[in-house]
């Protein structure tokens, strides 16, 4: 018998993204009408750092290292639908289940990462990209790029808290990846 989580995943797989600009985080210019966010952190130097960080990111390490759970857990692949789950401190059951779809991945000699977009039921609509890059001098960086706007009534009602939560999550993504490659 399917669990509630399985039913939610099945529904998410049949849903279309909740925004029209699918894949826009690949471009330097993000779409108008959304809040934009770009944050990056220096990870180190050389192809070994790029490879370690890139594998960690493609394995949902930035989310897992932040305290989220990912269902089903498998490396990020284009078209994969996942439920990102967050439990409140002191609870065992997930309290927030966030449906997302991987919209692109990249695995090149100087860039490794992916982006996911929101599906109906996500408290925001938009996209987040998680990209590890190595510049021409061999320096390796991890960057999170996002465009979003609040969509769920509870997110809009608690706008300052929702915006703060997104900022804190992104800061934790950066910290988790940096810690993983040390």
N, C-alpha and C positions, 0 to 999 in steps of 0.2 A: 504494500500500500504506500503510495507516495506521501512524503512528509509535506508539511506546510512550505518548507524551504524549496523542495522539489517542485511544488506547484507554482511557487513564485518565480523560480528559474524558468520553467516552461512558459509562463506568461511573458516574461521578459524576452525570451528568445523569439517570440512571435511579434514583439512590439517594434515599432520604428523609432529612431532617435527623436528626442523631444526638441530638436533644433534643426534648422535647415543647412547650416554651414559645416556639414560633416567633413572632417579632415583639415579644417582651417588652421589648426595649430602647426601644420607643416610649413606654413608661410610665415615670413617675418612680420607681415601686416595682419593683425587680427581683425575680425569683423566688428563693425560699429554696432552700438546698441547693447553692449555687454560691458561689464567690468573686466579689465585686463590685469593680469598679474604675471610678472616674470621675476623669478628669483633663481640665483645660481650660487654654487659653492665650489671652491677649488678642491680637488681630490688628490692631486699628486702629479706625477710625471711618468710618461711612458706607456707603451702598449699593454703591459701587464696590468696596470691600474685600470686602463680603459676596459680591458677584457673582464676583470673581476667585477668592476662596477656595473658594466653592461649586463653581465649574466645575472647579477643580483637584481637589477631593475627589471629585466625581462621575466624574472621569476616572482614578480610582485613584491620584491624585498622592501621597497620603500613603503608600501602599504602595510605589510606584515610587521616591519620594524617599527611602525607607528602604533601598533595595537589593533589594527583592523584584521579581520579574517576575510579570506577570499574563497568563494564557493562557485563552481568547483575550482580546486587549485591545480593549475597547469600553467606552463609558461605562456605569456601573452602572445596571441596569434591574431591576425586580422580576422574580424568577424566573430570572435569568441565573446559570448555573453557571460557575465559574472555577476554575482551578488556580493557586494562589499558590505561586511557586517561589522557593527560596532556595538559592544556591550558597555553598559554603564558600569562604573566602578562598583564592586560589591555584588554584581549580579552574574549569573552564569549564562543566561539566555540572551541572545542578541536583541537589542531594543530598537536598533535602526538597521534596516536592510535596504541597501542602495543598489538599484540595478544599473549596470553600465555595459557598454560594448566596446571592444577594442576596435578602433577605426583605422589605425595604421601601425606598422612596425618598421623599424629600420635596423639593419645589421650590416654595417659597412666597416672598412678598416679604420675610419675616424669618427664613426657615429653609431651608437647602439641605443635603442629605446623604443618607446611606443606611446600612443595616446589612446585614451578612452573617452567616449562620449556618453552623455546622460540618456537614459530611457525613461518613459513615464513611470512615476513613482519615486524618482530621485528628487531631493529637495531643491535642486537647482536645475537649470538647463544650460548646457554648454559642453566644454571639452577641456581636458587636462592632458598635457604631454609631459613625459618623463624621459629626458634625453641626456646621455653621457656622450661628451665630445672630446676629441683631442685636437688642439690647435697645431699650427705649423711649427711651433717650438717644442711640441711634445707635452705641453701642459694639459691636464685632464680636468674637465669640469662636468658637474651635474647641474642641469637646469630643469626647472619646472615652469611650464608656460600654461596659462589658463585664460579662457574667456568664459564668463558665466553671468547669469542673473538668477535671482531667487525665483522659484516657481511654486513651491509648496506653501500653503497658507500659513503653516506654523513657522516656516523660515521667514516669510515676509513679515509676519507679526513680530517675530523676534529678530528683526534685521540686524541690529548691532551685535547680538550674540552670534547669529549665523555668519556674519562677515568675520568676526573674530575667530570663530571655529575654523573657517576655511584658511585663514592666515596661519593659525597655529598648526593645522594639519600640514600645510606646505612647509613650514619651518621644521616640523618633525620629519617630513620626508627627506629634506636636505640632510638633517642630522643623522638619520638612519643610514643613508647611503654612505656618508662620510665615515661613520663608525664601522661600517661593514668592510671597507677597503683598507682600513688602517692595519 
